[in-house]
Amino acid sequence: MTNPVYLALDLPQLDAAKALAERVKSHVGGFKLGLEFFCAHGHHGVHEIAHVGLPIFLDLKLHDIPNTVAGAMQSIHVLEPAIVTIHASGGRAMMEDAKAAAADSCKVVAVTMLTSLDERDLLRTGVSGSAHDQVMRLAELAEAAGLDGIVCSGHEVAGVRKQWKDGFFVVPGLRPAGKATGDQKRVVTPRQARDDGASVLVIGRPISRADDPELAAREIEATL
């Protein structure tokens, strides 16, 4: 992968999302389409962004019983995503069925712990221990289930890389040095995440809400 940056295109208007994709396509490696985009624009919206000519990452975070998740994976074959997310907390059987149902060309990666959460949030949901420990536990489970990799914050990616040497690691919640963190709690810079072993860097607002998105994307690309 020449450019590991995937731009999060979670915009409410399809025309605006496609215009932004066209504007920055020379400075990113692909586009991440999440629940907000998928619920608003469906298969048609995904096809429209795919026409820009870069890989598509469907960040759907599927989490249900194994049969339902497998069915959902089969229903998106026609979209030809390069990457799809599921939740590691759905358990090993769900992850195994998701991977078995995915297209051969699609990487299935498991979300371990959202970057909007910290250890206090974990404790409130009944999970004790550190964020790092929780991510490592779920990464081990995802590897055992035969997935391609996981989604984790930049704080954990170096540790996971040591444990899972040939894994594919997606790191969201990234912020260039000096930028506001917003609702993200566990952030690092794109360069730090890449140096620590990230395969894909998901970046949204620092590009999509910049006064000049093309310049912002180009500046981030230059740091890598």
HELIX and SHEET records of a PDB file:
HELIX    1   1 LEU A   14  VAL A   24  1                                  11    
HELIX    2   2 LYS A   25  HIS A   27  5                                   3    
HELIX    3   3 LEU A   35  ALA A   50  1                                  16    
HELIX    4   4 PRO A   66  SER A   75  1                                  10    
HELIX    5   5 HIS A   77  LEU A   79  5                                   3    
HELIX    6   6 ALA A   88  GLY A   90  5                                   3    
HELIX    7   7 ARG A   92  ALA A  101  1                                  10    
HELIX    8   8 GLU A  119  ARG A  124  1                                   6    
HELIX    9   9 ALA A  131  ALA A  144  1                                  14    
HELIX   10  10 VAL A  157  GLN A  163  1                                   7    
HELIX   11  11 PRO A  190  ASP A  195  1                                   6    
HELIX   12  12 ARG A  205  SER A  208  1                                   4    
HELIX   13  13 PRO A  213  THR A  223  1                                  11    
SHEET    1   A 9 VAL A   5  ALA A   8  0                                        
SHEET    2   A 9 GLY A  30  GLY A  34  1                                        
SHEET    3   A 9 ILE A  56  LEU A  62  1                                        
SHEET    4   A 9 ILE A  83  HIS A  87  1                                        
SHEET    5   A 9 LYS A 107  VAL A 111  1                                        
SHEET    6   A 9 GLY A 149  VAL A 151  1                                        
SHEET    7   A 9 PHE A 168  VAL A 171  1                                        
SHEET    8   A 9 VAL A 200  ILE A 203  1                                        
SHEET    9   A 9 VAL A   5  ALA A   8  1                                        
END                                                                             
